[in-house]
Amino acid sequence: MKKIFCIMFLVLMTTIFIGCGNEKKTTDPNKIPTTVATEENSDKPVNDETAQDSKPVEDKLATPNVTPQTNNDYVLAADDLSNLQLNDPSKPVYDKYIIWERQEKGLPIALPDLEPYYDEPVVYLTFDDGPDGKVTPKILDILKAEGVKATFYVCGNMVETYPEVLKRIFDEGHAIGNHSYNHRYDQIYASPWSFMEQIIQTDNAIKNIIGVRPFIIRAPGGVGMFSANYWTMIEDCGYVEHDWNVLTEDATPSKPNASTQVNNVLKYLGDDPPHSVIILMHSNGDKQETVKALPEIIHFLRDWGYKFGVVTPMTPQPW
Ligand SMILES: [Zn+2]
């Protein structure tokens, strides 16, 4: 019974019937976790110039033909998803199949139950809305200099525009998560089917470049946008969503400078900092102050004894 929602969706996708969901969005804040703040205050698409959705459906579903690379920098899921209970928050987890490829091959799609990783205090630096050609490379430079891994929740249209930056994120051992195709709330949140269409479209874009696709996703604006059916769809399709419990507020209209961003992180951490910290930042557009704030954020978190991990299906939820 459980996988019916996802399979129905995949059937719809493969019968070229995308975006047909007429289900009304019925966000019920009582049924869903709430986050400490919304990610952005507008539904502006990321990279407006490239935010187009004009590709034929056949192209969106085309099988990527990049061979997965295998190395020790990430964990590649087994066909039966049996190797995902890890004891290491430092390695990204990817799949060599898009979910409809799993369905075609008769492989499991929904993830098994996994124990969250709580062994050590871990901070997960996350950067949304990229990759771009200016800010993301600077962030990668800092992460490399500091010897720190992070997680980049990318948009499909940005991935197609800056494939070499996505490749660099992957090659340098950071985790890549899925953050929709075009970040347009009016399209993403038209229905759970619309949401999942963008997730799969972005998986295709990612897999076309690096040969694997992520299990981790982040909803633009956070899961406050979800009704219960979104959760059912995500779980049945084998994705794990993570919001955040700390943010620099770098995407708010006040555009905080670097020192304010550092103070914002301290404010959210409070007097009793969480064991597991997921920090929301952004790596696109005009986020130069985020770049300036990043080294100090890394330094004091390291001084406080946190390890730096990448988001995986085992990462504890921040709420
Ligand atoms: Zn975003």
Residues whose N, C-alpha, C, O or C-beta is under 5 A from the ligand:
A	BS01	ZN	D128 D129 P220 G221
